[in-house]
Amino acid sequence: MFSLTNKTTIITGGGSGIGKAIAELFGKQGANVFILDVDETGAQDTVDTIKSAGGTAAFFKCNIGSPKETADIIENIAAKTSSIEIIINNAGIAHVGTVESTTDADFDRLISVNVKGVFHIVRSALPYMKEKGGSILNMASIASTVGIPDRFAYSMTKGAVVGMTLSIAKDYLKYNIRCNCISPARVHTPFVDGFLAKNYPGREEEMFKKLSATQPIGRMGRPDEIAFLALYLCSDEASFITGCDYPIDGGFSRLNN
């Protein structure tokens, strides 16, 4: 079950956190993994880990906010593999702020990566997916459906990801291309550690416990827990699932009072 043998898989943001966990798990399941990231060191480490476990992986440095750069790399991958079966749009950036404190530059930066990045990847990959079909998985967030303080621009971009997911799923059913998204709550990644160190120096442990306690299950998620859901949704076992947004949030969106 859940075999991805020889399936060409493109994962954005695979150099750390959730993307790294997904890439390594997919590599173990036999996928031919291609990581697109701006973090050369992190991405190469992921590639090395996959290869050391007997898997197949490669890395392309890519700014997904650039339509030409993205299209050129996708074309390069397709030329090497002849087809693309799985796309995982994981790369994204965060922002803290209300509508009043969000600058135009912040707004444009989040749109470029979180929204246009998904658009550029999917638009470039679809021509190579139509013949055989495949699966597209987008990383949204519970911030797209639950009000979270000081996350105006981030929430807006993740809402757009959910909307794009539904539209793609509808338009490409006839090509046997499924499209779903995952909406995690807080997941313990290097980003969280960096955020705490930057904003709460000397209080990292205290704030980590406070953030963990906001989820009814009593802790943050782990990257591998998100990766397991991603594996299911991209596998043939999920062939009857498309156009869905899956919260994976320790009860945050439904059980908080």
TORDRENGU-98580 format. One record per residue (C-alpha): residue in three letters; x, z, y; residue number from 1. Coordinates in pm, whole numbers, plus 50000, padded with zeros to 5 digits. Example, Ala and Ser with C-alpha at 12.3 -4.5 7.8 and 13.67 -1.06 7.14 Angstrom:
2
+------+-------+-------+-------+------+
: resn :    px :    pz :    py : resi :
+------+-------+-------+-------+------+
:  ALA : 51230 : 50780 : 49550 :    1 :
:  SER : 51367 : 50714 : 49894 :    2 :
+------+-------+-------+-------+------+
This chain:
257
+------+-------+-------+-------+------+
: resn :    px :    pz :    py : resi :
+------+-------+-------+-------+------+
:  MET : 50000 : 50000 : 50000 :    1 :
:  PHE : 50092 : 49944 : 50364 :    2 :
:  SER : 50360 : 49687 : 50282 :    3 :
:  LEU : 50489 : 49480 : 50574 :    4 :
:  THR : 50739 : 49281 : 50368 :    5 :
:  ASN : 50887 : 48991 : 50566 :    6 :
:  LYS : 50634 : 49024 : 50847 :    7 :
:  THR : 50797 : 48940 : 51180 :    8 :
:  THR : 50725 : 49234 : 51407 :    9 :
:  ILE : 50800 : 49257 : 51778 :   10 :
:  ILE : 50808 : 49608 : 51925 :   11 :
:  THR : 50859 : 49673 : 52294 :   12 :
:  GLY : 51023 : 49999 : 52397 :   13 :
:  GLY : 51166 : 50062 : 52051 :   14 :
:  GLY : 51474 : 50241 : 52178 :   15 :
:  SER : 51326 : 50590 : 52192 :   16 :
:  GLY : 51025 : 50811 : 52129 :   17 :
:  ILE : 50713 : 50657 : 51979 :   18 :
:  GLY : 50855 : 50304 : 51978 :   19 :
:  LYS : 51163 : 50416 : 51787 :   20 :
:  ALA : 50951 : 50597 : 51528 :   21 :
:  ILE : 50730 : 50290 : 51481 :   22 :
:  ALA : 51028 : 50055 : 51451 :   23 :
:  GLU : 51202 : 50271 : 51192 :   24 :
:  LEU : 50885 : 50316 : 50984 :   25 :
:  PHE : 50802 : 49946 : 50995 :   26 :
:  GLY : 51159 : 49869 : 50891 :   27 :
:  LYS : 51119 : 50095 : 50588 :   28 :
:  GLN : 50799 : 49910 : 50499 :   29 :
:  GLY : 50981 : 49577 : 50490 :   30 :
:  ALA : 50904 : 49430 : 50831 :   31 :
:  ASN : 51150 : 49200 : 51004 :   32 :
:  VAL : 51178 : 49409 : 51321 :   33 :
:  PHE : 51267 : 49275 : 51665 :   34 :
:  ILE : 51302 : 49534 : 51940 :   35 :
:  LEU : 51260 : 49441 : 52306 :   36 :
:  ASP : 51386 : 49706 : 52546 :   37 :
:  VAL : 51592 : 49761 : 52862 :   38 :
:  ASP : 51767 : 50055 : 52695 :   39 :
:  GLU : 52052 : 49882 : 52515 :   40 :
:  THR : 52205 : 50198 : 52369 :   41 :
:  GLY : 51879 : 50340 : 52237 :   42 :
:  ALA : 51756 : 50009 : 52099 :   43 :
:  GLN : 52084 : 49936 : 51921 :   44 :
:  ASP : 52073 : 50284 : 51768 :   45 :
:  THR : 51727 : 50207 : 51631 :   46 :
:  VAL : 51849 : 49876 : 51490 :   47 :
:  ASP : 52148 : 50046 : 51327 :   48 :
:  THR : 51922 : 50311 : 51171 :   49 :
:  ILE : 51691 : 50045 : 51025 :   50 :
:  LYS : 51981 : 49843 : 50886 :   51 :
:  SER : 52151 : 50149 : 50737 :   52 :
:  ALA : 51830 : 50215 : 50543 :   53 :
:  GLY : 51836 : 49861 : 50405 :   54 :
:  GLY : 51595 : 49706 : 50654 :   55 :
:  THR : 51616 : 49405 : 50883 :   56 :
:  ALA : 51624 : 49444 : 51262 :   57 :
:  ALA : 51758 : 49291 : 51582 :   58 :
:  PHE : 51752 : 49378 : 51951 :   59 :
:  PHE : 51688 : 49172 : 52263 :   60 :
:  LYS : 51739 : 49321 : 52607 :   61 :
:  CYS : 51419 : 49232 : 52790 :   62 :
:  ASN : 51239 : 49319 : 53110 :   63 :
:  ILE : 50879 : 49268 : 53000 :   64 :
:  GLY : 50775 : 49253 : 53364 :   65 :
:  SER : 50942 : 48911 : 53384 :   66 :
:  PRO : 50725 : 48629 : 53246 :   67 :
:  LYS : 51016 : 48386 : 53200 :   68 :
:  GLU : 51246 : 48637 : 53035 :   69 :
:  THR : 50969 : 48745 : 52798 :   70 :
:  ALA : 50866 : 48389 : 52710 :   71 :
:  ASP : 51226 : 48282 : 52642 :   72 :
:  ILE : 51289 : 48574 : 52406 :   73 :
:  ILE : 50961 : 48529 : 52218 :   74 :
:  GLU : 51042 : 48158 : 52175 :   75 :
:  ASN : 51388 : 48251 : 52047 :   76 :
:  ILE : 51241 : 48493 : 51791 :   77 :
:  ALA : 50982 : 48240 : 51677 :   78 :
:  ALA : 51252 : 47977 : 51631 :   79 :
:  LYS : 51445 : 48215 : 51406 :   80 :
:  THR : 51149 : 48327 : 51196 :   81 :
:  SER : 50895 : 48038 : 51216 :   82 :
:  SER : 50607 : 48282 : 51271 :   83 :
:  ILE : 50510 : 48613 : 51431 :   84 :
:  GLU : 50271 : 48844 : 51246 :   85 :
:  ILE : 50274 : 49172 : 51438 :   86 :
:  ILE : 50305 : 49262 : 51806 :   87 :
:  ILE : 50330 : 49623 : 51922 :   88 :
:  ASN : 50312 : 49670 : 52298 :   89 :
:  ASN : 50461 : 50017 : 52323 :   90 :
:  ALA : 50684 : 50001 : 52632 :   91 :
:  GLY : 50548 : 50180 : 52934 :   92 :
:  ILE : 50639 : 50400 : 53228 :   93 :
:  ALA : 50471 : 50710 : 53365 :   94 :
:  HIS : 50393 : 50831 : 53715 :   95 :
:  VAL : 50279 : 51159 : 53865 :   96 :
:  GLY : 50053 : 51141 : 54168 :   97 :
:  THR : 49704 : 51113 : 54313 :   98 :
:  VAL : 49564 : 50802 : 54480 :   99 :
:  GLU : 49687 : 50936 : 54816 :  100 :
:  SER : 50040 : 51016 : 54705 :  101 :
:  THR : 50091 : 50690 : 54512 :  102 :
:  THR : 50295 : 50440 : 54712 :  103 :
:  ASP : 50252 : 50064 : 54696 :  104 :
:  ALA : 50593 : 50041 : 54528 :  105 :
:  ASP : 50490 : 50292 : 54260 :  106 :
:  PHE : 50162 : 50110 : 54201 :  107 :
:  ASP : 50330 : 49771 : 54169 :  108 :
:  ARG : 50599 : 49908 : 53937 :  109 :
:  LEU : 50342 : 50051 : 53694 :  110 :
:  ILE : 50136 : 49732 : 53703 :  111 :
:  SER : 50449 : 49526 : 53631 :  112 :
:  VAL : 50543 : 49716 : 53315 :  113 :
:  ASN : 50225 : 49875 : 53179 :  114 :
:  VAL : 49985 : 49589 : 53248 :  115 :
:  LYS : 50178 : 49268 : 53307 :  116 :
:  GLY : 50422 : 49360 : 53032 :  117 :
:  VAL : 50141 : 49356 : 52776 :  118 :
:  PHE : 50003 : 49035 : 52925 :  119 :
:  HIS : 50340 : 48858 : 52914 :  120 :
:  ILE : 50417 : 48957 : 52555 :  121 :
:  VAL : 50076 : 48866 : 52416 :  122 :
:  ARG : 50046 : 48540 : 52606 :  123 :
:  SER : 50391 : 48429 : 52485 :  124 :
:  ALA : 50335 : 48535 : 52122 :  125 :
:  LEU : 49983 : 48410 : 52057 :  126 :
:  PRO : 50074 : 48042 : 52003 :  127 :
:  TYR : 50297 : 48151 : 51713 :  128 :
:  MET : 50030 : 48377 : 51561 :  129 :
:  LYS : 49732 : 48144 : 51554 :  130 :
:  GLU : 49813 : 47956 : 51233 :  131 :
:  LYS : 49857 : 48257 : 51003 :  132 :
:  GLY : 49679 : 48530 : 51199 :  133 :
:  GLY : 49819 : 48875 : 51257 :  134 :
:  SER : 49784 : 49205 : 51433 :  135 :
:  ILE : 49836 : 49312 : 51794 :  136 :
:  LEU : 49858 : 49683 : 51869 :  137 :
:  ASN : 49869 : 49815 : 52225 :  138 :
:  MET : 49971 : 50164 : 52330 :  139 :
:  ALA : 49710 : 50306 : 52565 :  140 :
:  SER : 49656 : 50676 : 52638 :  141 :
:  ILE : 49382 : 50935 : 52648 :  142 :
:  ALA : 49441 : 50913 : 53024 :  143 :
:  SER : 49239 : 50590 : 53011 :  144 :
:  THR : 48919 : 50778 : 52924 :  145 :
:  VAL : 48979 : 51144 : 53018 :  146 :
:  GLY : 49043 : 51259 : 53373 :  147 :
:  ILE : 49394 : 51406 : 53398 :  148 :
:  PRO : 49520 : 51559 : 53725 :  149 :
:  ASP : 49788 : 51370 : 53918 :  150 :
:  ARG : 49790 : 51063 : 53693 :  151 :
:  PHE : 49600 : 50812 : 53908 :  152 :
:  ALA : 49820 : 50502 : 53868 :  153 :
:  TYR : 49916 : 50575 : 53509 :  154 :
:  SER : 49554 : 50627 : 53406 :  155 :
:  MET : 49456 : 50305 : 53581 :  156 :
:  THR : 49713 : 50101 : 53392 :  157 :
:  LYS : 49618 : 50248 : 53056 :  158 :
:  GLY : 49253 : 50173 : 53126 :  159 :
:  ALA : 49360 : 49814 : 53178 :  160 :
:  VAL : 49535 : 49818 : 52840 :  161 :
:  VAL : 49209 : 49922 : 52669 :  162 :
:  GLY : 49025 : 49644 : 52850 :  163 :
:  MET : 49283 : 49384 : 52752 :  164 :
:  THR : 49264 : 49503 : 52391 :  165 :
:  LEU : 48890 : 49442 : 52373 :  166 :
:  SER : 48916 : 49102 : 52538 :  167 :
:  ILE : 49197 : 48982 : 52312 :  168 :
:  ALA : 49014 : 49107 : 52002 :  169 :
:  LYS : 48702 : 48911 : 52102 :  170 :
:  ASP : 48879 : 48589 : 52198 :  171 :
:  TYR : 49105 : 48563 : 51894 :  172 :
:  LEU : 48880 : 48667 : 51606 :  173 :
:  LYS : 48850 : 48299 : 51513 :  174 :
:  TYR : 49226 : 48288 : 51453 :  175 :
:  ASN : 49224 : 48594 : 51226 :  176 :
:  ILE : 49416 : 48790 : 51488 :  177 :
:  ARG : 49316 : 49154 : 51515 :  178 :
:  CYS : 49381 : 49360 : 51827 :  179 :
:  ASN : 49352 : 49738 : 51855 :  180 :
:  CYS : 49500 : 50015 : 52066 :  181 :
:  ILE : 49612 : 50373 : 52018 :  182 :
:  SER : 49549 : 50645 : 52277 :  183 :
:  PRO : 49783 : 50940 : 52225 :  184 :
:  ALA : 49770 : 51270 : 52408 :  185 :
:  ARG : 50100 : 51447 : 52480 :  186 :
:  VAL : 50367 : 51356 : 52228 :  187 :
:  HIS : 50705 : 51531 : 52220 :  188 :
:  THR : 50952 : 51258 : 52311 :  189 :
:  PRO : 51277 : 51247 : 52511 :  190 :
:  PHE : 51061 : 51150 : 52809 :  191 :
:  VAL : 50885 : 51489 : 52798 :  192 :
:  ASP : 51216 : 51673 : 52784 :  193 :
:  GLY : 51347 : 51473 : 53079 :  194 :
:  PHE : 51028 : 51530 : 53277 :  195 :
:  LEU : 51051 : 51906 : 53227 :  196 :
:  ALA : 51421 : 51920 : 53312 :  197 :
:  LYS : 51363 : 51725 : 53632 :  198 :
:  ASN : 51050 : 51900 : 53755 :  199 :
:  TYR : 51089 : 52252 : 53612 :  200 :
:  PRO : 51462 : 52333 : 53595 :  201 :
:  GLY : 51516 : 52667 : 53428 :  202 :
:  ARG : 51152 : 52682 : 53316 :  203 :
:  GLU : 51159 : 52410 : 53053 :  204 :
:  GLU : 51065 : 52632 : 52759 :  205 :
:  GLU : 50783 : 52800 : 52950 :  206 :
:  MET : 50634 : 52472 : 53065 :  207 :
:  PHE : 50675 : 52310 : 52724 :  208 :
:  LYS : 50462 : 52586 : 52572 :  209 :
:  LYS : 50208 : 52552 : 52853 :  210 :
:  LEU : 50173 : 52177 : 52804 :  211 :
:  SER : 50152 : 52218 : 52426 :  212 :
:  ALA : 49873 : 52472 : 52462 :  213 :
:  THR : 49650 : 52226 : 52653 :  214 :
:  GLN : 49578 : 52052 : 52322 :  215 :
:  PRO : 49328 : 52233 : 52098 :  216 :
:  ILE : 49550 : 52188 : 51794 :  217 :
:  GLY : 49809 : 52401 : 51973 :  218 :
:  ARG : 50104 : 52164 : 51993 :  219 :
:  MET : 50220 : 51823 : 52106 :  220 :
:  GLY : 50210 : 51530 : 51870 :  221 :
:  ARG : 50518 : 51394 : 51695 :  222 :
:  PRO : 50631 : 51032 : 51729 :  223 :
:  ASP : 50613 : 50983 : 51353 :  224 :
:  GLU : 50244 : 51086 : 51354 :  225 :
:  ILE : 50170 : 50804 : 51597 :  226 :
:  ALA : 50382 : 50567 : 51387 :  227 :
:  PHE : 50176 : 50637 : 51074 :  228 :
:  LEU : 49857 : 50535 : 51254 :  229 :
:  ALA : 50031 : 50225 : 51389 :  230 :
:  LEU : 50137 : 50132 : 51036 :  231 :
:  TYR : 49783 : 50155 : 50906 :  232 :
:  LEU : 49635 : 49950 : 51190 :  233 :
:  CYS : 49894 : 49674 : 51150 :  234 :
:  SER : 49874 : 49662 : 50771 :  235 :
:  ASP : 49648 : 49446 : 50556 :  236 :
:  GLU : 49465 : 49766 : 50455 :  237 :
:  ALA : 49313 : 49766 : 50806 :  238 :
:  SER : 49194 : 49406 : 50784 :  239 :
:  PHE : 48836 : 49502 : 50878 :  240 :
:  ILE : 48940 : 49677 : 51201 :  241 :
:  THR : 48961 : 49509 : 51539 :  242 :
:  GLY : 48863 : 49585 : 51896 :  243 :
:  CYS : 48905 : 49961 : 51854 :  244 :
:  ASP : 49075 : 50230 : 52061 :  245 :
:  TYR : 49199 : 50518 : 51845 :  246 :
:  PRO : 49255 : 50857 : 52012 :  247 :
:  ILE : 49528 : 51057 : 51842 :  248 :
:  ASP : 49529 : 51367 : 52053 :  249 :
:  GLY : 49503 : 51695 : 51865 :  250 :
:  GLY : 49142 : 51728 : 51976 :  251 :
:  PHE : 49218 : 51694 : 52348 :  252 :
:  SER : 48950 : 51439 : 52438 :  253 :
:  ARG : 48663 : 51593 : 52239 :  254 :
:  LEU : 48734 : 51961 : 52180 :  255 :
:  ASN : 48853 : 52086 : 52519 :  256 :
:  ASN : 48590 : 52292 : 52702 :  257 :
+------+-------+-------+-------+------+
